[in-house]
């Protein structure tokens, strides 16, 4: 076994416990009772040291409900002692005045609060009347003690109509950011299929999110489960630099740890206590050192050894397959297959072009994109890649547009995509916001300034991050 690391994780999520004092309808891990074999405080300390050894820069402590562990503050302190940034995702039931002070004293960088709708909707989804009021009290205390916090929303049919109102509310709460993510067909949500968003709703959802990002001061992060090469792709990724989605980072730049020490590429992949989730467990730190698990040849093959031939159905024929790689791995697993992703805006737009006129128009646009002659296609520089030796993201610029600008179109009938116009003159934002005659354009020119800070999966920025791990 070589000591040379081929990949280094920048961000990780630690499910510190599966115990939880809520029974949320959309909980993907069906949290409630602690696992029988969860890591002890001492074992967590060893885990954090090993994570830093392989290069981790930021760790999010999640659950279940992390504050259900009596040692939650000690865990925060140990992460900081190992030179990493740390955030915590909590439902805030236990985040009273004393706990808020303890979090600050332990060195917490930021806290994520799950807000799943306006008051009555949130309380219904969370299964606890009055929980929204608890969150409001927690936000007041966090503001008082100077602890930054973000809001996290799992999108479902119950809260989809409230997004704009939620955006206004969260912007006024003192939160610095808001992450939105799609609910997945796993855990508790698999028992509530009526809550799952239909793929056909994605184009309009994307458009609404893009409008909020452009027009509102609140920093909005769209999780990796949303998007994929629709007309507003770059706006959706604005908070992380404005580059188009470049494939799942599970097991390459991201890592997930279950509370019993199971190592996975990402915690969004189905939980390891069931057969389907167990397939994505690469090892356990009680049995094997983390460095050996991470560096084992053949580990995390679903991303490290990915090839286009692995895809099936629409994804196999997609113009953007080499860049997108099928989108979010957790989403694909939840839908029952690794090889195809129905929750894709681009796919919905193509498959919705049913009338002959629409088919012809769509075919011309997307065929031009495939040839690199249309403003639809993302530039190669939007696809961050990992090298085999340095694990740093590098940009290349080989996909330049060569088409005649006179033949390009920068506005399309909104109806072409099955989206009703907001006015008689409303047209869809040009794909990736690229006007004719250009193949690259910073989204800042559309009034949105990209951020440069590193963020974790939950929209939580990494402050004062340590530098790269020195080679041994």
C-alpha positions as semicolon CSV with decimal commas, in nm:
position;residue;x (nm);y (nm);z (nm)
1;X;0,000;0,000;0,000
2;X;0,148;0,331;-0,107
3;X;0,144;0,632;0,123
4;X;0,098;0,867;-0,172
5;X;-0,257;0,999;-0,177
6;X;-0,412;1,009;-0,522
7;X;-0,717;1,201;-0,399
8;X;-0,765;1,434;-0,104
9;X;-1,102;1,520;0,049
10;X;-1,158;1,889;0,112
11;X;-1,493;1,856;0,284
12;X;-1,657;1,590;0,496
13;X;-1,979;1,524;0,682
14;X;-1,981;1,318;1,001
15;X;-2,307;1,160;1,111
16;X;-2,214;1,178;1,478
17;X;-2,524;0,984;1,583
18;X;-2,840;0,844;1,432
19;X;-3,033;0,946;1,745
20;X;-3,284;1,227;1,696
21;X;-3,558;1,395;1,898
22;X;-3,773;1,454;1,587
23;X;-3,928;1,221;1,330
24;X;-3,925;1,436;1,018
25;X;-4,132;1,319;0,723
26;X;-3,849;1,378;0,477
27;X;-3,556;1,237;0,676
28;X;-3,342;1,039;0,433
29;X;-3,169;0,838;0,707
30;X;-3,485;0,757;0,909
31;X;-3,311;0,896;1,216
32;X;-3,455;0,827;1,560
33;X;-3,261;0,575;1,761
34;X;-2,884;0,571;1,798
35;X;-2,691;0,291;1,632
36;X;-2,584;0,017;1,872
37;X;-2,218;0,062;1,784
38;X;-2,158;0,437;1,755
39;X;-1,808;0,577;1,795
40;X;-1,699;0,678;2,144
41;X;-1,559;1,023;2,218
42;X;-1,205;0,883;2,208
43;X;-1,271;0,710;1,875
44;X;-1,410;1,034;1,733
45;X;-1,087;1,207;1,832
46;X;-0,889;0,944;1,642
47;X;-1,122;0,984;1,343
48;X;-1,066;1,361;1,331
49;X;-0,688;1,319;1,344
50;X;-0,704;1,069;1,059
51;X;-0,928;1,297;0,853
52;X;-0,677;1,578;0,888
53;X;-0,397;1,337;0,796
54;X;-0,555;1,273;0,455
55;X;-0,604;1,644;0,396
56;X;-0,956;1,731;0,516
57;X;-1,012;2,104;0,558
58;X;-1,371;2,128;0,678
59;X;-1,598;1,891;0,871
60;X;-1,972;1,926;0,918
61;X;-2,105;1,745;1,225
62;X;-2,450;1,616;1,144
63;X;-2,688;1,340;1,249
64;X;-2,954;1,236;1,336
65;X;-2,937;1,523;1,581
66;X;-2,574;1,583;1,686
67;X;-2,677;1,755;2,007
68;X;-2,833;1,426;2,118
69;X;-2,474;1,323;2,196
70;X;-2,373;1,448;2,543
71;X;-2,021;1,511;2,410
72;X;-2,126;1,726;2,111
73;X;-1,932;2,031;2,232
74;X;-1,622;1,818;2,290
75;X;-1,645;1,691;1,933
76;X;-1,645;2,049;1,802
77;X;-1,342;2,133;2,014
78;X;-1,150;1,826;1,892
79;X;-1,215;1,909;1,526
80;X;-1,074;2,258;1,582
81;X;-0,774;2,117;1,769
82;X;-0,694;1,912;1,460
83;X;-0,674;2,226;1,249
84;X;-1,002;2,196;1,058
85;X;-1,301;2,425;1,021
86;X;-1,621;2,290;1,176
87;X;-1,993;2,342;1,133
88;X;-2,291;2,167;1,289
89;X;-2,638;2,094;1,153
90;X;-2,900;2,098;1,429
91;X;-3,276;2,116;1,475
92;X;-3,201;2,357;1,767
93;X;-3,432;2,191;2,017
94;X;-3,139;2,165;2,258
95;X;-2,978;2,492;2,152
96;X;-3,074;2,696;2,456
97;X;-2,875;2,988;2,601
98;X;-2,625;2,765;2,781
99;X;-2,572;2,540;2,477
100;X;-2,521;2,843;2,253
101;X;-2,245;2,966;2,485
102;X;-2,089;2,619;2,490
103;X;-2,088;2,606;2,109
104;X;-1,916;2,945;2,095
105;X;-1,661;2,845;2,359
106;X;-1,586;2,521;2,173
107;X;-1,494;2,724;1,864
108;X;-1,784;2,647;1,632
109;X;-1,742;2,829;1,300
110;X;-2,104;2,819;1,192
111;X;-2,434;2,639;1,248
112;X;-2,689;2,517;0,995
113;X;-3,060;2,530;1,086
114;X;-3,313;2,330;0,885
115;X;-3,612;2,542;0,783
116;X;-3,860;2,350;0,571
117;X;-4,135;2,601;0,507
118;X;-4,332;2,879;0,669
119;X;-4,447;2,809;1,023
120;X;-4,737;2,567;0,979
121;X;-4,576;2,385;0,686
122;X;-4,244;2,353;0,868
123;X;-4,409;2,218;1,183
124;X;-4,606;1,964;0,978
125;X;-4,298;1,836;0,794
126;X;-4,097;1,821;1,117
127;X;-4,380;1,656;1,307
128;X;-4,363;1,895;1,602
129;X;-4,601;2,181;1,659
130;X;-4,410;2,484;1,778
131;X;-4,076;2,380;1,629
132;X;-4,065;2,686;1,403
133;X;-4,084;2,906;1,714
134;X;-3,795;2,709;1,863
135;X;-3,587;2,790;1,555
136;X;-3,672;3,158;1,583
137;X;-3,548;3,162;1,941
138;X;-3,229;2,985;1,836
139;X;-3,166;3,241;1,562
140;X;-3,201;3,523;1,814
141;X;-2,945;3,360;2,043
142;X;-2,701;3,291;1,760
143;X;-2,723;3,653;1,649
144;X;-2,673;3,764;2,008
145;X;-2,357;3,554;2,053
146;X;-2,215;3,635;1,711
147;X;-2,233;3,279;1,575
148;X;-2,296;3,277;1,201
149;X;-2,574;3,051;1,079
150;X;-2,731;2,937;0,756
151;X;-3,071;2,794;0,667
152;X;-3,115;2,459;0,491
153;X;-3,434;2,361;0,310
154;X;-3,527;2,025;0,165
155;X;-3,757;2,103;-0,126
156;X;-4,077;1,902;-0,157
157;X;-4,429;1,954;-0,286
158;X;-4,539;2,084;0,054
159;X;-4,309;2,387;0,054
160;X;-4,255;2,451;-0,317
161;X;-4,513;2,730;-0,332
162;X;-4,349;2,916;-0,040
163;X;-3,996;2,964;-0,173
164;X;-4,013;3,337;-0,236
165;X;-4,170;3,403;0,105
166;X;-3,912;3,179;0,271
167;X;-3,636;3,367;0,092
168;X;-3,762;3,697;0,231
169;X;-3,799;3,554;0,581
170;X;-3,454;3,394;0,590
171;X;-3,291;3,709;0,449
172;X;-3,431;3,907;0,743
173;X;-3,340;3,645;1,006
174;X;-2,970;3,722;1,012
175;X;-2,872;3,406;0,824
176;X;-2,581;3,464;0,586
177;X;-2,690;3,193;0,341
178;X;-2,966;2,956;0,239
179;X;-2,911;2,613;0,089
180;X;-3,186;2,438;-0,105
181;X;-3,176;2,069;-0,193
182;X;-3,417;1,817;-0,342
183;X;-3,575;1,555;-0,120
184;X;-3,479;1,200;-0,219
185;X;-3,680;0,881;-0,237
186;X;-3,520;0,712;0,062
187;X;-3,563;0,689;0,436
188;X;-3,883;0,842;0,572
189;X;-3,953;1,026;0,248
190;X;-3,991;0,694;0,067
191;X;-4,309;0,649;0,273
192;X;-4,444;0,986;0,157
193;X;-4,419;0,975;-0,224
194;X;-4,673;1,256;-0,250
195;X;-4,405;1,492;-0,120
196;X;-4,152;1,411;-0,393
197;X;-4,112;1,674;-0,664
198;X;-4,193;1,554;-1,015
199;X;-3,909;1,595;-1,265
200;X;-4,141;1,801;-1,488
201;X;-4,144;2,071;-1,220
202;X;-3,768;2,121;-1,240
203;X;-3,743;2,381;-1,521
204;X;-3,984;2,620;-1,351
205;X;-3,821;2,556;-1,012
206;X;-3,480;2,634;-1,162
207;X;-3,613;2,954;-1,313
208;X;-3,761;3,069;-0,980
209;X;-3,437;2,995;-0,796
210;X;-3,235;3,183;-1,059
211;X;-3,463;3,485;-1,028
212;X;-3,419;3,487;-0,649
213;X;-3,042;3,453;-0,677
214;X;-3,021;3,747;-0,916
215;X;-3,274;3,973;-0,746
216;X;-3,232;3,903;-0,373
217;X;-2,945;3,991;-0,137
218;X;-2,951;3,653;0,038
219;X;-2,675;3,417;-0,071
220;X;-2,846;3,106;-0,209
221;X;-2,664;2,776;-0,255
222;X;-2,820;2,513;-0,479
223;X;-2,710;2,167;-0,374
224;X;-2,564;1,916;-0,619
225;X;-2,905;1,747;-0,649
226;X;-3,043;2,050;-0,840
227;X;-2,979;2,161;-1,196
228;X;-2,757;2,001;-1,462
229;X;-2,713;2,211;-1,773
230;X;-3,046;2,388;-1,789
231;X;-3,062;2,750;-1,908
232;X;-2,978;2,891;-1,564
233;X;-2,704;2,645;-1,467
234;X;-2,434;2,906;-1,404
235;X;-2,663;3,125;-1,196
236;X;-2,755;2,826;-0,978
237;X;-2,382;2,766;-0,915
238;X;-2,306;3,134;-0,853
239;X;-2,242;3,091;-0,482
240;X;-1,961;2,842;-0,553
241;X;-1,800;3,037;-0,835
242;X;-2,049;3,021;-1,120
243;X;-1,905;2,713;-1,295
244;X;-2,131;2,447;-1,441
245;X;-2,172;2,119;-1,253
246;X;-1,861;1,907;-1,306
247;X;-1,964;1,568;-1,172
248;X;-2,004;1,408;-0,830
249;X;-1,708;1,450;-0,594
250;X;-1,793;1,159;-0,363
251;X;-1,478;0,972;-0,272
252;X;-1,255;1,223;-0,449
253;X;-1,297;1,563;-0,283
254;X;-1,578;1,470;-0,042
255;X;-1,609;1,206;0,228
256;X;-1,890;1,086;0,456
257;X;-1,858;0,904;0,788
258;X;-2,142;0,719;0,955
259;X;-2,166;0,718;1,334
260;X;-2,031;0,363;1,365
261;X;-1,717;0,446;1,165
262;X;-1,837;0,338;0,821
263;X;-1,665;0,534;0,545
264;X;-1,856;0,643;0,234
265;X;-1,790;0,885;-0,048
266;X;-2,082;1,101;0,064
267;X;-2,341;1,085;0,342
268;X;-2,614;1,170;0,091
269;X;-2,578;0,816;-0,043
270;X;-2,835;0,585;0,116
271;X;-2,751;0,488;0,473
272;X;-2,525;0,189;0,527
273;X;-2,763;0,007;0,763
274;X;-2,962;-0,130;0,468
275;X;-2,842;-0,351;0,183
276;X;-2,852;-0,084;-0,087
277;X;-2,659;0,162;0,125
278;X;-2,416;-0,103;0,247
279;X;-2,295;-0,140;-0,112
280;X;-2,137;0,206;-0,082
281;X;-1,947;0,149;0,244
282;X;-1,574;0,134;0,166
283;X;-1,457;0,019;0,507
284;X;-1,472;0,093;0,879
285;X;-1,212;0,285;1,079
286;X;-1,236;0,035;1,366
287;X;-1,102;-0,231;1,131
288;X;-0,879;-0,036;0,891
289;X;-0,692;0,296;0,919
290;X;-0,870;0,571;0,728
291;X;-0,567;0,642;0,510
292;X;-0,569;0,280;0,386
293;X;-0,945;0,289;0,321
294;X;-0,915;0,616;0,131
295;X;-0,610;0,513;-0,069
296;X;-0,707;0,152;-0,144
297;X;-0,691;0,066;-0,515
298;X;-1,045;0,020;-0,642
299;X;-1,204;0,224;-0,362
300;X;-1,485;0,464;-0,451
301;X;-1,490;0,317;-0,802
302;X;-1,827;0,477;-0,878
303;X;-1,654;0,813;-0,917
304;X;-1,280;0,744;-0,938
305;X;-1,321;0,489;-1,217
306;X;-1,630;0,640;-1,377
307;X;-1,667;0,616;-1,754
308;X;-1,944;0,724;-1,986
309;X;-2,019;0,362;-2,075
310;X;-2,149;0,321;-1,717
311;X;-2,453;0,536;-1,803
312;X;-2,778;0,411;-1,954
313;X;-3,096;0,561;-2,097
314;X;-3,110;0,934;-2,159
315;X;-2,792;0,996;-1,959
316;X;-2,594;0,772;-2,195
317;X;-2,698;0,984;-2,495
318;X;-2,668;1,325;-2,328
319;X;-2,441;1,591;-2,479
320;X;-2,311;1,674;-2,132
321;X;-2,254;1,321;-2,000
322;X;-1,876;1,353;-1,990
323;X;-1,903;1,664;-1,771
324;X;-2,211;1,591;-1,561
325;X;-2,140;1,217;-1,514
326;X;-2,504;1,153;-1,432
327;X;-2,536;1,420;-1,165
328;X;-2,560;1,361;-0,790
329;X;-2,463;1,006;-0,695
330;X;-2,691;1,006;-0,391
331;X;-2,981;1,106;-0,612
332;X;-2,910;0,828;-0,859
333;X;-2,885;0,566;-0,584
334;X;-3,211;0,686;-0,428
335;X;-3,389;0,652;-0,761
336;X;-3,284;0,288;-0,776
337;X;-3,002;0,298;-1,031
338;X;-2,648;0,424;-1,055
339;X;-2,669;0,460;-1,429
340;X;-2,941;0,719;-1,491
341;X;-3,080;1,032;-1,327
342;X;-3,439;1,143;-1,401
343;X;-3,403;1,456;-1,182
344;X;-3,227;1,661;-1,449
345;X;-3,347;1,993;-1,587
346;X;-3,177;1,947;-1,925
347;X;-3,335;1,605;-1,966
348;X;-3,682;1,738;-1,886
349;X;-3,642;2,019;-2,139
350;X;-3,539;1,781;-2,415
351;X;-3,806;1,522;-2,341
352;X;-4,075;1,791;-2,312
353;X;-4,023;1,906;-2,673
354;X;-4,306;1,694;-2,810
355;X;-4,463;1,895;-3,092
356;X;-4,289;1,875;-3,433
357;X;-4,202;2,246;-3,428
358;X;-4,059;2,219;-3,082
359;X;-3,868;1,904;-3,164
360;X;-3,705;2,074;-3,463
361;X;-3,614;2,385;-3,264
362;X;-3,483;2,190;-2,968
363;X;-3,285;1,956;-3,188
364;X;-3,116;2,249;-3,363
365;X;-3,024;2,414;-3,034
366;X;-2,895;2,101;-2,864
367;X;-2,719;1,968;-3,176
368;X;-2,534;2,297;-3,203
369;X;-2,443;2,264;-2,838
370;X;-2,294;1,922;-2,898
371;X;-2,072;2,069;-3,170
372;X;-1,962;2,356;-2,949
373;X;-2,110;2,608;-3,195
374;X;-2,386;2,737;-2,971
375;X;-2,386;2,941;-2,655
376;X;-2,572;2,654;-2,490
377;X;-2,264;2,448;-2,409
378;X;-2,055;2,507;-2,100
379;X;-1,690;2,577;-2,158
380;X;-1,442;2,304;-2,066
381;X;-1,313;2,539;-1,799
382;X;-1,640;2,485;-1,614
383;X;-1,549;2,122;-1,549
384;X;-1,300;2,103;-1,259
385;X;-1,088;1,791;-1,283
386;X;-0,857;1,618;-1,038
387;X;-0,512;1,523;-1,151
388;X;-0,360;1,195;-1,042
389;X;-0,077;1,352;-0,852
390;X;-0,168;1,689;-0,706
391;X;-0,542;1,660;-0,634
392;X;-0,587;2,025;-0,723
393;X;-0,864;2,153;-0,945
394;X;-0,737;2,274;-1,281
395;X;-0,915;2,455;-1,560
396;X;-0,864;2,389;-1,928
397;X;-1,006;2,589;-2,216
398;X;-1,030;2,366;-2,522
399;X;-1,400;2,384;-2,609
400;X;-1,401;2,718;-2,792
401;X;-1,698;2,825;-3,001
402;X;-1,634;2,839;-3,375
403;X;-1,982;2,899;-3,514
404;X;-2,105;3,195;-3,711
405;X;-2,267;3,436;-3,472
406;X;-2,530;3,524;-3,729
407;X;-2,672;3,175;-3,696
408;X;-2,688;3,178;-3,318
409;X;-2,993;3,264;-3,111
410;X;-2,982;3,420;-2,768
411;X;-3,351;3,410;-2,681
412;X;-3,603;3,129;-2,719
413;X;-3,977;3,100;-2,679
414;X;-4,041;3,015;-2,317
415;X;-4,311;2,778;-2,438
416;X;-4,043;2,571;-2,610
417;X;-3,951;2,444;-2,264
418;X;-4,303;2,406;-2,134
419;X;-4,270;2,708;-1,905
420;X;-4,546;2,962;-1,912
421;X;-4,414;3,316;-1,968
422;X;-4,460;3,567;-1,691
423;X;-4,547;3,832;-1,950
424;X;-4,599;3,861;-2,323
425;X;-4,236;3,957;-2,371
426;X;-4,084;3,707;-2,129
427;X;-3,821;3,482;-2,280
428;X;-3,602;3,219;-2,126
429;X;-3,262;3,338;-2,008
430;X;-3,010;3,225;-2,271
431;X;-2,849;2,894;-2,174
432;X;-2,567;2,957;-1,927
433;X;-2,626;3,331;-1,981
434;X;-2,388;3,339;-2,274
435;X;-2,483;3,591;-2,545
436;X;-2,396;3,534;-2,913
437;X;-2,032;3,568;-3,018
438;X;-1,891;3,445;-2,686
439;X;-1,823;3,112;-2,530
440;X;-1,734;3,231;-2,183
441;X;-1,888;3,496;-1,963
442;X;-1,862;3,554;-1,593
443;X;-2,204;3,555;-1,432
444;X;-2,104;3,878;-1,260
445;X;-2,197;4,053;-1,583
446;X;-2,554;3,956;-1,507
447;X;-2,540;4,138;-1,177
448;X;-2,439;3,836;-0,969
449;X;-2,095;3,836;-0,810
450;X;-1,948;3,485;-0,775
451;X;-1,811;3,397;-0,435
452;X;-1,460;3,265;-0,391
453;X;-1,487;3,113;-0,046
454;X;-1,485;2,737;-0,001
455;X;-1,821;2,597;0,104
456;X;-1,938;2,262;0,228
457;X;-2,240;2,066;0,108
458;X;-2,475;2,261;0,329
459;X;-2,390;2,610;0,211
460;X;-2,167;2,675;0,507
461;X;-1,850;2,869;0,421
462;X;-1,512;2,762;0,544
463;X;-1,338;3,038;0,738
464;X;-0,961;3,067;0,774
465;X;-0,896;2,727;0,627
466;X;-0,560;2,560;0,681
467;X;-0,338;2,513;0,377
468;X;-0,293;2,188;0,186
469;X;-0,150;1,893;0,370
470;X;0,227;1,880;0,331
471;X;0,361;1,579;0,146
472;X;0,544;1,333;0,368
